[in-house]
Amino acid sequence: MSFLRRLAVAVSGSKHNRDTLVIRPIIVTLALAALSLALVTSQTLALAPPDGFRHAAQLWGLNIGAAADYTYLTEDERYRQTLAREFDLLIPENEMKFDSIHPLPGVYDFEAADALVAFAETHNMRVRGHVLVWGRQLPVWVFMRQWTRRQAEDILRSHIQTVVGRYRGRVYAWDVINEAVDDNGSLRDSIWLQTIGPDYIDLAFRWAHEADPDAVLIYNDLGGEHLNPKADAVYELAKGMVERGVPVHGVGLEMHTGLEWAPKPADLKAVINRLAELGLEVHITEMDVRTGHVDWPLSIKQAEQAAIYRSVLSVCRDAPACKSLSLWGVSDAQSWVYYTFGGSYPEESPLVFDPDYRPKPAYFAMMDALAQGLPPQEARHGIFSPLMLKEWRQE
Protein backbone atom coordinates (compact mmCIF):
# COMPACT_ATOMS: atom_id res chain seq x y z
CA MET A 1 0.00 0.00 0.00
CA SER A 2 1.40 3.40 -0.99
CA PHE A 3 2.06 6.18 1.50
CA LEU A 4 -0.92 8.12 0.11
CA ARG A 5 -3.27 5.18 0.59
CA ARG A 6 -2.00 4.51 4.10
CA LEU A 7 -2.58 8.15 4.89
CA ALA A 8 -6.08 7.99 3.44
CA VAL A 9 -6.91 5.04 5.65
CA ALA A 10 -5.44 6.82 8.66
CA VAL A 11 -7.52 9.92 8.01
CA SER A 12 -10.82 8.28 7.12
CA GLY A 13 -10.43 5.06 9.10
CA SER A 14 -10.56 1.52 7.79
CA LYS A 15 -13.90 -0.11 7.07
CA HIS A 16 -13.44 -2.17 10.24
CA ASN A 17 -12.61 0.52 12.76
CA ARG A 18 -13.77 3.79 11.28
CA ASP A 19 -16.16 4.44 14.16
CA THR A 20 -13.49 4.01 16.81
CA LEU A 21 -10.44 5.53 15.14
CA VAL A 22 -9.42 8.91 16.55
CA ILE A 23 -6.91 11.11 14.77
CA ARG A 24 -5.83 14.34 16.38
CA PRO A 25 -6.42 17.35 14.10
CA ILE A 26 -2.83 18.48 14.40
CA ILE A 27 -1.60 15.13 13.04
CA VAL A 28 -3.90 15.36 10.07
CA THR A 29 -2.80 18.93 9.40
CA LEU A 30 0.87 17.98 9.50
CA ALA A 31 0.30 14.93 7.34
CA LEU A 32 -1.48 16.94 4.66
CA ALA A 33 1.23 19.60 4.77
CA ALA A 34 3.86 16.92 4.23
CA LEU A 35 1.81 15.53 1.38
CA SER A 36 1.67 18.91 -0.34
CA LEU A 37 5.44 19.23 0.02
CA ALA A 38 5.90 15.79 -1.53
CA LEU A 39 3.99 16.85 -4.63
CA VAL A 40 6.42 19.58 -5.61
CA THR A 41 10.13 20.18 -5.96
CA SER A 42 12.35 23.18 -6.33
CA GLN A 43 12.19 22.83 -10.11
CA THR A 44 8.39 22.82 -10.36
CA LEU A 45 6.61 25.39 -12.47
CA ALA A 46 4.88 28.15 -10.53
CA LEU A 47 2.20 28.80 -13.10
CA ALA A 48 1.24 27.30 -16.40
CA PRO A 49 3.24 29.00 -19.14
CA PRO A 50 1.27 31.13 -21.60
CA ASP A 51 0.84 28.13 -23.91
CA GLY A 52 0.01 25.74 -21.08
CA PHE A 53 0.62 22.02 -21.46
CA ARG A 54 1.34 22.28 -25.14
CA HIS A 55 4.44 24.43 -24.76
CA ALA A 56 5.91 22.39 -21.93
CA ALA A 57 5.26 19.06 -23.68
CA GLN A 58 6.71 20.25 -26.97
CA LEU A 59 10.04 20.75 -25.22
CA TRP A 60 10.08 16.96 -24.88
CA GLY A 61 8.77 16.29 -28.38
CA LEU A 62 5.40 15.17 -26.99
CA ASN A 63 1.89 16.06 -28.01
CA ILE A 64 -0.63 16.68 -25.22
CA GLY A 65 -4.18 16.07 -26.38
CA ALA A 66 -7.79 16.18 -25.28
CA ALA A 67 -10.99 14.64 -26.53
CA ALA A 68 -13.21 17.44 -27.80
CA ASP A 69 -16.98 17.71 -28.06
CA TYR A 70 -18.70 19.69 -30.83
CA THR A 71 -21.54 21.01 -28.66
CA TYR A 72 -19.26 22.34 -25.93
CA LEU A 73 -16.94 23.76 -28.57
CA THR A 74 -19.73 25.80 -30.12
CA GLU A 75 -21.45 26.89 -26.89
CA ASP A 76 -18.75 27.41 -24.22
CA GLU A 77 -16.11 30.11 -24.65
CA ARG A 78 -14.06 28.94 -21.65
CA TYR A 79 -14.04 25.44 -23.13
CA ARG A 80 -12.66 26.78 -26.41
CA GLN A 81 -10.04 28.89 -24.65
CA THR A 82 -8.83 26.04 -22.45
CA LEU A 83 -8.70 23.56 -25.31
CA ALA A 84 -6.72 25.91 -27.55
CA ARG A 85 -4.37 27.15 -24.82
CA GLU A 86 -3.46 23.86 -23.18
CA PHE A 87 -3.48 21.21 -25.90
CA ASP A 88 -1.87 20.71 -29.28
CA LEU A 89 -3.69 17.50 -30.20
CA LEU A 90 -7.46 17.27 -30.66
CA ILE A 91 -9.41 14.01 -30.72
CA PRO A 92 -13.11 14.10 -31.67
CA GLU A 93 -14.76 12.31 -28.75
CA ASN A 94 -17.79 11.01 -30.67
CA GLU A 95 -18.10 13.02 -33.88
CA MET A 96 -16.09 10.60 -36.06
CA LYS A 97 -17.59 7.40 -34.69
CA PHE A 98 -19.61 5.35 -37.14
CA ASP A 99 -23.07 6.22 -35.78
CA SER A 100 -22.36 9.96 -35.84
CA ILE A 101 -20.62 10.32 -39.16
CA HIS A 102 -22.40 7.57 -41.18
CA PRO A 103 -25.94 7.45 -39.77
CA LEU A 104 -27.64 5.93 -42.85
CA PRO A 105 -26.49 3.74 -45.75
CA GLY A 106 -24.57 5.96 -48.14
CA VAL A 107 -25.30 9.06 -46.04
CA TYR A 108 -22.51 10.88 -44.19
CA ASP A 109 -22.79 13.78 -41.78
CA PHE A 110 -19.48 15.64 -41.59
CA GLU A 111 -20.68 18.89 -40.02
CA ALA A 112 -19.47 18.30 -36.46
CA ALA A 113 -16.25 16.56 -37.49
CA ASP A 114 -15.46 19.33 -39.99
CA ALA A 115 -15.91 21.96 -37.28
CA LEU A 116 -13.53 20.18 -34.91
CA VAL A 117 -10.88 19.75 -37.58
CA ALA A 118 -11.21 23.41 -38.59
CA PHE A 119 -10.84 24.51 -34.96
CA ALA A 120 -7.69 22.43 -34.64
CA GLU A 121 -6.20 23.90 -37.78
CA THR A 122 -6.98 27.43 -36.65
CA HIS A 123 -5.16 26.83 -33.36
CA ASN A 124 -2.20 24.89 -34.76
CA MET A 125 -3.32 21.58 -33.29
CA ARG A 126 -2.93 18.11 -34.72
CA VAL A 127 -5.97 15.85 -35.07
CA ARG A 128 -6.15 12.15 -34.30
CA GLY A 129 -9.26 10.63 -35.83
CA HIS A 130 -11.32 8.42 -33.53
CA VAL A 131 -12.46 5.82 -34.52
CA LEU A 132 -12.84 3.99 -37.85
CA VAL A 133 -13.78 0.46 -36.73
CA TRP A 134 -15.36 -0.48 -33.40
CA GLY A 135 -17.98 -2.97 -32.34
CA ARG A 136 -19.97 -0.29 -30.51
CA GLN A 137 -21.68 3.01 -31.36
CA LEU A 138 -22.80 1.68 -34.70
CA PRO A 139 -25.95 2.94 -36.45
CA VAL A 140 -29.07 0.77 -36.39
CA TRP A 141 -28.94 0.08 -40.12
CA VAL A 142 -25.76 -1.95 -39.72
CA PHE A 143 -27.72 -4.54 -37.71
CA MET A 144 -30.92 -4.55 -39.78
CA ARG A 145 -30.01 -7.44 -42.07
CA GLN A 146 -27.71 -10.42 -42.38
CA TRP A 147 -24.72 -9.33 -44.43
CA THR A 148 -22.56 -11.70 -46.44
CA ARG A 149 -18.84 -11.42 -45.94
CA ARG A 150 -18.48 -9.58 -49.25
CA GLN A 151 -21.23 -7.13 -48.34
CA ALA A 152 -19.73 -6.46 -44.90
CA GLU A 153 -16.32 -5.87 -46.48
CA ASP A 154 -17.85 -3.42 -48.95
CA ILE A 155 -19.58 -1.51 -46.12
CA LEU A 156 -16.45 -1.29 -44.03
CA ARG A 157 -14.10 -0.46 -46.89
CA SER A 158 -16.39 2.27 -48.19
CA HIS A 159 -16.79 3.76 -44.72
CA ILE A 160 -13.06 3.80 -43.99
CA GLN A 161 -12.00 5.18 -47.33
CA THR A 162 -14.73 7.82 -47.43
CA VAL A 163 -13.91 9.15 -43.96
CA VAL A 164 -10.12 8.91 -44.19
CA GLY A 165 -10.16 10.26 -47.74
CA ARG A 166 -12.15 13.33 -46.72
CA TYR A 167 -9.53 14.32 -44.13
CA ARG A 168 -6.44 13.18 -46.01
CA GLY A 169 -3.57 15.46 -45.10
CA ARG A 170 -5.60 17.12 -42.31
CA VAL A 171 -5.94 14.29 -39.78
CA TYR A 172 -2.42 13.12 -39.02
CA ALA A 173 -3.34 9.85 -37.27
CA TRP A 174 -6.29 7.46 -36.99
CA ASP A 175 -7.45 5.01 -34.38
CA VAL A 176 -8.20 2.40 -37.03
CA ILE A 177 -9.36 -0.44 -34.79
CA ASN A 178 -10.75 0.13 -31.30
CA GLU A 179 -10.98 -2.46 -28.52
CA ALA A 180 -10.86 -5.63 -30.61
CA VAL A 181 -9.30 -7.73 -27.81
CA ASP A 182 -11.24 -9.07 -24.85
CA ASP A 183 -9.88 -9.10 -21.30
CA ASN A 184 -9.06 -12.81 -21.56
CA GLY A 185 -6.93 -12.20 -24.64
CA SER A 186 -9.36 -13.51 -27.26
CA LEU A 187 -10.84 -11.34 -29.99
CA ARG A 188 -13.87 -9.42 -28.75
CA ASP A 189 -17.16 -10.36 -30.40
CA SER A 190 -18.46 -7.81 -32.90
CA ILE A 191 -20.47 -7.67 -36.09
CA TRP A 192 -17.22 -7.28 -38.03
CA LEU A 193 -15.73 -10.42 -36.49
CA GLN A 194 -18.96 -12.32 -37.14
CA THR A 195 -19.35 -11.30 -40.78
CA ILE A 196 -15.78 -10.87 -42.05
CA GLY A 197 -13.73 -12.89 -39.59
CA PRO A 198 -10.49 -12.06 -37.76
CA ASP A 199 -8.85 -10.57 -40.83
CA TYR A 200 -11.20 -7.56 -40.69
CA ILE A 201 -8.43 -6.01 -38.59
CA ASP A 202 -5.73 -6.36 -41.24
CA LEU A 203 -8.13 -5.26 -43.97
CA ALA A 204 -9.13 -2.11 -42.09
CA PHE A 205 -5.51 -1.00 -41.76
CA ARG A 206 -4.82 -1.69 -45.43
CA TRP A 207 -7.91 0.24 -46.54
CA ALA A 208 -7.03 3.20 -44.31
CA HIS A 209 -3.48 3.23 -45.67
CA GLU A 210 -4.79 3.24 -49.24
CA ALA A 211 -6.95 6.27 -48.43
CA ASP A 212 -4.08 8.22 -46.81
CA PRO A 213 -0.60 6.70 -47.14
CA ASP A 214 0.91 9.38 -44.89
CA ALA A 215 -1.40 8.91 -41.90
CA VAL A 216 -0.18 7.27 -38.71
CA LEU A 217 -2.41 4.23 -38.15
CA ILE A 218 -3.05 3.06 -34.59
CA TYR A 219 -4.55 0.04 -32.88
CA ASN A 220 -6.30 1.36 -29.73
CA ASP A 221 -7.40 -0.60 -26.64
CA LEU A 222 -8.04 -0.36 -22.91
CA GLY A 223 -6.59 -2.35 -20.03
CA GLY A 224 -3.35 -3.16 -21.81
CA GLU A 225 -1.19 -0.78 -19.80
CA HIS A 226 -0.61 -3.43 -17.13
CA LEU A 227 1.46 -6.57 -17.60
CA ASN A 228 -1.47 -8.94 -17.98
CA PRO A 229 -3.08 -11.31 -20.51
CA LYS A 230 -4.75 -8.36 -22.25
CA ALA A 231 -1.42 -6.61 -22.78
CA ASP A 232 0.12 -9.87 -24.02
CA ALA A 233 -2.73 -10.35 -26.50
CA VAL A 234 -2.46 -6.77 -27.81
CA TYR A 235 1.29 -7.28 -28.22
CA GLU A 236 0.79 -10.53 -30.14
CA LEU A 237 -1.87 -8.90 -32.33
CA ALA A 238 0.45 -6.01 -33.16
CA LYS A 239 3.42 -8.34 -33.66
CA GLY A 240 1.42 -10.46 -36.08
CA MET A 241 0.38 -7.43 -38.10
CA VAL A 242 3.96 -6.19 -38.31
CA GLU A 243 5.14 -9.62 -39.46
CA ARG A 244 2.40 -9.76 -42.12
CA GLY A 245 3.34 -6.35 -43.45
CA VAL A 246 0.12 -4.70 -42.34
CA PRO A 247 0.54 -0.88 -42.24
CA VAL A 248 0.15 -0.47 -38.48
CA HIS A 249 2.32 2.27 -37.00
CA GLY A 250 1.36 2.48 -33.34
CA VAL A 251 -0.58 1.15 -30.38
CA GLY A 252 -2.84 3.32 -28.25
CA LEU A 253 -3.10 2.61 -24.53
CA GLU A 254 -6.38 4.19 -23.43
CA MET A 255 -5.46 4.58 -19.73
CA HIS A 256 -8.96 4.88 -18.29
CA THR A 257 -7.77 4.24 -14.77
CA GLY A 258 -8.56 4.97 -11.13
CA LEU A 259 -7.00 5.57 -7.75
CA GLU A 260 -6.78 1.88 -6.92
CA TRP A 261 -5.92 0.29 -10.26
CA ALA A 262 -3.39 2.57 -11.93
CA PRO A 263 -0.49 0.79 -13.65
CA LYS A 264 2.83 0.43 -11.90
CA PRO A 265 5.44 2.60 -13.63
CA ALA A 266 7.70 -0.40 -14.22
CA ASP A 267 4.87 -2.34 -15.86
CA LEU A 268 3.88 0.57 -18.10
CA LYS A 269 7.50 1.05 -19.11
CA ALA A 270 7.80 -2.64 -19.98
CA VAL A 271 4.60 -2.55 -22.06
CA ILE A 272 5.85 0.49 -24.00
CA ASN A 273 9.34 -0.92 -24.50
CA ARG A 274 8.27 -4.23 -25.98
CA LEU A 275 5.91 -2.48 -28.41
CA ALA A 276 8.77 -0.17 -29.34
CA GLU A 277 10.90 -3.22 -30.13
CA LEU A 278 8.40 -4.00 -32.88
CA GLY A 279 9.13 -0.57 -34.36
CA LEU A 280 5.79 0.85 -33.20
CA GLU A 281 4.90 4.17 -31.66
CA VAL A 282 2.91 4.22 -28.42
CA HIS A 283 0.25 6.79 -27.54
CA ILE A 284 -1.59 7.30 -24.25
CA THR A 285 -4.92 7.98 -25.88
CA GLU A 286 -7.82 8.45 -23.43
CA MET A 287 -6.46 9.08 -19.96
CA ASP A 288 -8.61 9.89 -16.97
CA VAL A 289 -8.28 8.89 -13.31
CA ARG A 290 -11.51 8.05 -11.51
CA THR A 291 -11.84 9.03 -7.85
CA GLY A 292 -15.45 8.28 -6.90
CA HIS A 293 -14.97 4.66 -5.88
CA VAL A 294 -13.05 5.37 -2.65
CA ASP A 295 -14.21 7.07 0.54
CA TRP A 296 -11.17 9.24 1.11
CA PRO A 297 -10.88 12.94 2.00
CA LEU A 298 -10.89 15.13 -1.11
CA SER A 299 -7.33 16.35 -0.50
CA ILE A 300 -6.04 12.78 -0.42
CA LYS A 301 -7.95 11.87 -3.56
CA GLN A 302 -6.51 14.84 -5.41
CA ALA A 303 -3.00 14.08 -4.21
CA GLU A 304 -3.14 10.42 -5.24
CA GLN A 305 -4.70 11.38 -8.56
CA ALA A 306 -1.92 13.91 -9.14
CA ALA A 307 0.69 11.25 -8.40
CA ILE A 308 -0.86 8.90 -10.99
CA TYR A 309 -1.02 11.54 -13.71
CA ARG A 310 2.56 12.51 -12.98
CA SER A 311 3.73 8.89 -12.99
CA VAL A 312 2.15 8.04 -16.35
CA LEU A 313 3.39 11.24 -17.98
CA SER A 314 6.89 10.68 -16.60
CA VAL A 315 7.06 7.19 -18.11
CA CYS A 316 5.82 8.52 -21.46
CA ARG A 317 8.24 11.45 -21.30
CA ASP A 318 11.21 9.14 -20.83
CA ALA A 319 10.22 6.60 -23.50
CA PRO A 320 11.31 7.64 -27.02
CA ALA A 321 8.50 5.56 -28.54
CA CYS A 322 5.78 7.34 -26.55
CA LYS A 323 4.62 10.18 -28.77
CA SER A 324 1.57 11.64 -27.06
CA LEU A 325 -0.61 11.66 -23.96
CA SER A 326 -4.26 12.62 -24.34
CA LEU A 327 -6.96 13.22 -21.75
CA TRP A 328 -10.49 12.01 -22.38
CA GLY A 329 -12.11 15.42 -22.02
CA VAL A 330 -11.17 18.99 -21.22
CA SER A 331 -12.65 19.46 -17.75
CA ASP A 332 -14.62 17.53 -15.15
CA ALA A 333 -17.76 19.22 -16.44
CA GLN A 334 -17.71 17.16 -19.65
CA SER A 335 -16.34 13.79 -18.58
CA TRP A 336 -17.98 10.64 -19.91
CA VAL A 337 -17.47 9.06 -16.50
CA TYR A 338 -20.58 10.68 -15.01
CA TYR A 339 -23.09 9.42 -17.57
CA THR A 340 -21.40 6.01 -17.81
CA PHE A 341 -20.67 5.15 -14.19
CA GLY A 342 -22.60 7.76 -12.22
CA GLY A 343 -21.27 9.93 -9.43
CA SER A 344 -20.98 13.68 -9.11
CA TYR A 345 -18.32 16.31 -8.62
CA PRO A 346 -16.22 16.63 -6.48
CA GLU A 347 -16.36 13.03 -5.20
CA GLU A 348 -15.84 11.91 -8.79
CA SER A 349 -13.44 14.16 -10.66
CA PRO A 350 -11.41 12.30 -13.30
CA LEU A 351 -9.68 15.09 -15.22
CA VAL A 352 -7.12 17.81 -14.47
CA PHE A 353 -9.40 20.86 -14.76
CA ASP A 354 -12.39 21.30 -12.47
CA PRO A 355 -15.85 22.24 -13.84
CA ASP A 356 -14.86 25.93 -13.71
CA TYR A 357 -11.73 25.21 -15.76
CA ARG A 358 -9.42 25.81 -12.82
CA PRO A 359 -6.32 23.58 -12.80
CA LYS A 360 -6.33 20.89 -10.13
CA PRO A 361 -3.28 19.44 -8.36
CA ALA A 362 -2.99 16.86 -11.15
CA TYR A 363 -2.37 19.65 -13.65
CA PHE A 364 0.53 21.04 -11.66
CA ALA A 365 1.93 17.57 -11.05
CA MET A 366 2.02 17.00 -14.79
CA MET A 367 3.61 20.38 -15.39
CA ASP A 368 6.20 19.49 -12.78
CA ALA A 369 6.93 16.22 -14.60
CA LEU A 370 7.48 18.19 -17.79
CA ALA A 371 9.79 20.63 -15.99
CA GLN A 372 12.07 17.94 -14.59
CA GLY A 373 15.38 17.67 -16.41
CA LEU A 374 14.94 20.82 -18.45
CA PRO A 375 17.69 23.44 -18.43
CA PRO A 376 16.96 26.44 -16.19
CA GLN A 377 16.17 28.71 -19.12
CA GLU A 378 13.38 26.35 -20.19
CA ALA A 379 11.98 25.83 -16.68
CA ARG A 380 11.97 29.59 -16.31
CA HIS A 381 8.45 30.07 -15.06
CA GLY A 382 9.38 29.96 -11.38
CA ILE A 383 8.69 27.66 -8.46
CA PHE A 384 5.30 26.15 -7.85
CA SER A 385 5.07 26.13 -4.06
CA PRO A 386 2.77 24.33 -1.62
CA LEU A 387 1.59 27.79 -0.53
CA MET A 388 0.31 28.52 -4.04
CA LEU A 389 -1.56 25.22 -4.09
CA LYS A 390 -3.06 26.06 -0.69
CA GLU A 391 -4.19 29.48 -1.92
CA TRP A 392 -5.74 27.96 -5.04
CA ARG A 393 -7.69 25.44 -2.93
CA GLN A 394 -9.04 28.25 -0.73
CA GLU A 395 -10.30 30.46 -3.58
N, C-alpha and C positions, 0 to 999 in steps of 0.2 A: 504494500500500500504506500502511495506517495506521501510526501510530507503534507501536501495540500489536502489530500483525502483524510489523513489522520487528524489534521487540524479541523476539518469539517465535522468529523465525528466528535471531536472534543467539544466543539462549540455547540453543535445541535444535539449531541447525545446519540448513543447507538439505539437501535430499535428495541434493545432489551432493557436498557436502563435509562432511557431518556427522562423519565419522570423523577428519577432520584439523583441524576447527575447535577452537581452544582459547580459552576465555573465562576470564579470571581471576576467582576467586570474588568479589573485592571489587567488580568492575565489575557483576557480576550483582546483588550486594546493593544497590549504589547505584541501579541501574536499577529494581529492584523497589521500593525506597523512594520513588523519584521517581514511580513509577506509582501507589503508594498515595496520595501527596500529590495527584496529578492527579485522583483519584476524588472528592475532597471539597473543600469550600470552607468559609469561615468561617460560612456560614449553614446548614450541614448539620445535620440533626437528630442528636443524640447517641444517643438511643434511640427505638424506636418509641413513640409516644404510647399511652396506655391503650387506645384504640380502634384502634390500628394503622393500616393503610392506609386504612380506611374513613373515619376522622376527617380525616386529611390530605387525601384526595381530595375529600371533601365541601366543603372550603373552596374548591375550584375548581369545584364543581358537577358533579363527575365521580362515576360509580359505578366501584368496583373489584370485579371479580368473580372467581369461580373455578368451574371445573367440579367437581361433587361426585358422589361415588359412594355408593350406598345401603349397600353392605356395609361400607365403611370408616366410614361415618357411624354405623352401629349397633354396630360392634365396637371402635372406637378412640377413646378419650376425648380424646387429644391432637389427633387429627384434628378432632373436633367443636369443641374449644376454639379451635384455630387458625382454622378456617373462620369461626366466629362472631365472633372478635375482629378479624380482619384484613379481612374482606370484607363488602360490603353488597349484593352481587349474586350469586345462586346460579344455576348452570346445570346441570341434570341431564346428566351426561356421556353416559349411555346409556339411562336409565330411561324417557325419553319417545320414543325412536326406535321406529319401526314394529314391529320384531321383538320388542321388549320389552313394549310396551304393547298390542299387537294381534296376539297370537301365532296366533290361529285365526280363521276367518271368523265375525264377529259376537261374538267373545269378546275382552274387554279385561281387562287386568291392571293395575290402578292402584295396587297396594299400595306399590311402591317410589317411584313418582312422588308419591303422596300424602304419604309420609313426608318426602320432600325439601321439598315445598312447605310442609308443617307446620313443619319445622325453620326454614325461612326466615322464616315468619311469626312464630314465637316469638322470633327474634333480629333482628327489624326489618330483614330483607333483602328486596330485590326478587327476582323470579324471571324469568329469560328462558327460555322453553320451547325445547327443542332436540330434535328437529327434526321438522317435519310431513311434508315431502316430500323424499326423497332416493333416489337410485338404488341405494344400498347398505343393508346391515343391514335387509333385508326378510325377512319370514317365508317359509318354503318354500311355503305355500299360494298366495302371490301368483303363483308361477311354475308352478303345477301344471296350468294349462289356458290355452287361447288365449282371451283376453277380447276382446269387441267394444269399440269405442270407448265405447258407452253403458255397458256393464258396468264398464269401467275408470273412467269418470267417477263412476259410482255408488259404487264402492269408495273412491275417493279422497275424494269429497265427504263420504261418511259418516264416514270416518276423521277427516278434518280437523274436521268440525263436532262429532263426539262428543268428541274430545280437547280442542279449544279450548272447547267449551261447558262441559265439566266444570270447567275452571279459570277460567271467565269472572270477571273482577274480582279474581283471585288471581295470575295470571301476567300481568305487565304488558307483556311483549313476546314475540314468537315468531319464531324462525328458520323462516320459512314454506317457503322453497326453499333447499336446500343443494347447492352445487357442481354447478350445471346447465351451466356453461360449461367447455369443454375448454381446454387450454393454447394451442391454435392459434386460439382465438376462436370456434369453432363450438360448437353445443350438444352437450353430452356425452350419449352414448347411454345410455338407460335404458328400463325397461319402460314408464314413463309417456310418454316421447317416442315410443316405438314404437306404443303403443296409442291414445293421445289426440292426439299431435302437439304442436307447439311451444306451442300455447295452453294446455297444462296448467299453465304457469307463471301466466298471468293468472288462470285459473280458481281455482287454489289460493289466491291472495291474495283473490279475491272471496269464496270460501267461508269463509275464516278471518275476514274482516271481518264477514260476516253472523253468524258465531257469537259474535264479541265486537267490536262497533264501536269500543270504546275501546282495544283492544290496539294496541301499536306493532308493525308487521309489517315484517320484515327479509328481504332477500335476502342470503344468506351464501355466501362462496366463499374459496378459498385462492389464493395467488399473485398476487392483484390489487393488492398494496401497492406494487409496482414500476410504473414507467412502461413498459408492455410490451403486446403484443397482448391478453393476458388482461385487463389492466386496461381497455383500450379496449373490449373486448367486454362486460365487466360494465357499464361506463358506458353503452354503447349500449343494452344490455338494460334498465337502469334508466330511461334517458331515454325509451325507447319505452313503458314501462309508465306513466310519469308522463304522457306525451302522450296515452295512451289512457284515462286516468282510472282506472287500476288503483290500488287502495288500498295502495300500497307506501310505507312511511314512512322506511326506512333501508337502508343497505348495511353488511353485516358483513365486515370484513377479518380473516381468520382469524389471520394472522401466525404460522404455524408456520415458524420461521426457524432460522438457524444462524449460527455465527461467521463463515462466509465468504460468506453470501448474504443478509445483512440488508439491508433497503431503505435507500437514502440518505435522510436527513431531507428534503432538498428534493423528492425524488420522492414520498415519502409525503405531504408537505404538498400537493403538486400534485394527487395522487389525491383527497385529502379535499376540497380546495377545489372541484374541478370537480363532485364529487357534491353538495356543499353548494349550488352554483349551481342545481341541480335542485330545491332545497328539501328535500333528504334529510338525515337524520341519518347519522352514521357511527359504527360501533362496532368496536373492536378486540376480536374475539370469542374467540380460542382461542390466545393467545400462549404460546409456549415458545421457548427458544433452545437448539438442540442443540449439544453440545460434543464428542461422541465421534468426529467425523470428522477431527480434526486432532491431530497428535502434538506438542502444546505442553505446557510445564509447567503444572501445575494452577493456579498463581497467575495465569499469563497468561490461561488460559482464563477464569477467574472474572472477571478484570478486563475483558476484552473483552466477555464476556457482560453484565457490569454496565453497560458503556457502551452496549450495544445496548438493553437494557431502559430505561435512562435516556433515550436518544435518542427511542425510540418514544413513551414516556410524555410527554416534553417536547413533541413535535409535537401529540399529542392534547390535552394541557393547553392549548396556545395556540390551538387551532382551535375556535371556538364550536360548530361542527357535530359535533365528536367528543364523544360523550356517555358513553362507558364504555370501560374496558380490562379484559379478563378473561383470566386465566391458565387454561391447560388442565390443571388439577389443582391440588392444594393443596401437596404436597411431592414431592420426587424419588422418594419411596417408591411413589407411585401413578401415575407418568407412563405414558401410553400408548406413549411412545417405546420403552421397553424391549421390550415384547412385539410391537411392530410392526417395529422396525429392529434390535433387538438391542443389545448393549452392556451395561455395568454401571457402577454408581456406584463411584468418583467420576469416571472418565473421561468418562462420559456423565451429565450432570446438568442437565436442561433448565429447571428451575423455580427459584424464589427461596428456597425453604426446603429444607434438606437432609433426608435420611430421618429424622432425629431432630427435625425441626421447628425447627431452629435457622436463623435468617436468614442468608443468604449475602450476599456483597458486592452482588449485584444488588438485594437488598431495600433496602439502605441507599442505593444509587444512586437507586432510585426514590423513596425518601423524600426524598432531597436534591432531586430534581427537583420534588417537590411543595412543598418548603420555599422554593424560589427565588421571589422576588417577593412573598412574604407579608410583612405588617407584623411588626415584632419581637414584638408580643404574641401573634401566631399561631404564629410559629416560635420558641416559647418553651421548647422542650424541650432546648435546649443545643446544644453543638457536637459533632458526630460526628467524632472525630479519627482519624488513621491509627493512633495507638497503640491505640485501642479495637478497631479492626479487627485489629491484630496480636494483641492479647490474645485475641480471639474465635477466631482461627485456631489459637491454641496450646492452647485448652482441650481 
